[in-house]
């Protein structure tokens, strides 16, 4: 019995020394109206914390895709797809790598730019602009929830 006790004590010491880690806490995406602080949307995210904001350009009416990741407790703009450099869209030298999408548009990849306060703040466009969150194959229209209103989009750890 003394030998079994020594083995258990040794295993426990090894586990403490190695540092057994608990599973990563789940992430969620939260959209909150700034006018009244009401949370209008909460979505579960996968471990990578990847999600995209899609919208129709208000002047040129084409689809723009801005994609984000959660990396080391930081929300970052990872890449963007723009079919054209219309009003308000462009590539800034030194901010990601500009590539052709093969269809006359542009992909800016490896942007990896941290966002201030770990959040995206935007005025949600009309149903014509149709700002929408896309993640894990789920599309949720922000315009249907808060058109014309300023919102804060942030990633946070889900409550336990």
N, C-alpha and C positions, 0 to 999 in steps of 0.2 A: 504494500500500500504506500510505503514511503517513496518508492520509486515512481509510482503513478502521480503522487502529489508533486514531486520534483519536476516531472514532465509537464504537468498542468501549469505550474508556476513558471517554468521555462518558456512555455508557449505564450502565456500571458505577457511575460516580459518582452518576448520577441514581437508580439503584436503591438505593444505600446511603443517599443523602440522603432519599429518599421513605420508606425503611424497609420493605423487602419483609418481610411477615410470613409465618411458617410457618402451615400449617393448624392450627386449634385442636386441642389434644390431646383425645382421646376421654374421656368421663366414664363412670364406673361407679358403681353403687349397691352397697354392701357391707353385709351384715348379719353381725354378729359376736356370738357368745354372750359375755356378760361373765364367766360362771363359769370358763371355760377358754380364752377368747380365740379359740376356733375360728370361722373364717369359715364360715357355713352357707349363704350365698347371695351370689353376685356376678352382677349384671346390667348389660349395657351400657345407657347412657342416650343419648337424642338430644342434640343440641347445646344445647337449652334446659334440659336437666337436670330436666325435669318428671316427677313421679311422684306417686302417691297411696297413702295407707294407708286401706284399707277395713276395716270391722269391724262386727259385729252388736252393738248395745248389749246389755250383759249383763242389764239389768233389763227394758227395753222391747222388746228383740229386733228393732229396726229397723236398717237400714243407715246407718252414719255414714261420711262420706268427708272425709278431711283431705288436702289436696293441697299439694305443696311444689315449689319451684323452686330452681335453683342460679343465683344472680345475683351477678356481680362477686365470685366466690370465696366467696360466703356462702350457706349453706342457709337458706331462708326458708319459713315457712308462708304460702302465698299465699291459699288460700280453703278453706272448709269447708261441707259440706252436712249439715244435721241435720233430720230429719223432725219433730223435737219437741225441746223443751228438757227432756228427762228428766234423771234423776239424773246430775249431773256435767257437764251440757251447758248452755251459756248464751252470751250475747253480752255482752261487756264494752264499754261506751260508749268510743269513741275507738280501738277495736281493729277496724278494718275497717268495711265498710258492710253493714248488715243489710238483706236483701231477702227477700221472699216467694218461695218456689219455685213458687207457683201451685197447690200441692197440699196446703196446710196446713202445710208445713215451712218451713225457713229456709236461706238461703244467706248466708254471711258472706264477702264478697269484698273484695279489696284489703287483706287483713290485712298482708301483706308484713312479717312479724315475723321478724327474725333469730333463729336457734336457737343457744343456748349451745353452744360448742365445735363448731359445725357438725354437730350430730348429734341424732338422736331416740333417746332411751333409753326403753324400755318393757318391761314384763313381758308377754310374749306370752300371749294368752288361750287358752282351751281351743278345741277344734274347734267348740264352739257359738258362741263369739265370732268365731272364724275371722279373725284378723288376716291381711291379705293385702296384698301390694304389687301395684299395678296401674300399668303403664306400657307405652306403645306397643302396647296391645291384649293384653298378656301379663299373666295373673293368676297370682301365685305365693303359695301359702298359707304364711305364717310359722308358723301353728299346727301345720301338718303337720311343720314342721322343728324347732320349738323351743317347743312348748306349755308354759306354766308357767315359762319361763326368762326372765331379763332379757337383753335384747339392745341392741346399739348399731347404729343405722342411719345410715350416712353416705355422702356423695357424695365421690368423689375422682377424680383424674385416673388414667386407665388406664395401666398400664405401657406403655412404648414398645416 
